[in-house]
Amino acid sequence: MEWTFDQVRNVHLFQDAGTQLAKIFLRRSEKGKKKFRVKTLVSFLYFSSRRQKQLERSRKEWATTNRAFDSREDAQRYIDRKKKDVARFIQQREG
């Protein structure tokens, strides 16, 4: 399992043998506030059965969190922390 960065889509991917387990997107907000948005997606397979059923009912395959930042530096620091947290979360569920 390792993190890779796709520069074309501006996304960090957490993959295991070609299977995407999590994604982290960074984008600039379309609104005029000049904020940066970080969107984290984790495969629903790593959550409890109750949460999986909620996601299945809403026809979603990813559990999502969003966060806004005023500067790119703050967003990048958050992404670095989030990558570690997501990797630990998934590895705990795997083992």
TADAPE-V374308 format. One line per field, one symbol per residue. ss: DSSP state (a for helix, b for strand, c for the rest). phi: phi as a letter, one per 40 degrees, with the letter a starting at -180 (. if undefined). Layout:
ss: ???
phi: ???
//
This chain:
ss: cbbbbbccccbbbbbbccbbbbbbbbbbcccccccbbbbbbbbaaaccaaaaaaaaaccccbbbbbbbbccaaaaaaaaaaaaaaaaaaaaaaac
phi: .acbbccccfbcbbbbfgccbaabbbaccccccfcbbbbbbbdcccbcccccccccccfbbbcbbbabbcbcccccccccccccccccdcccccc
//
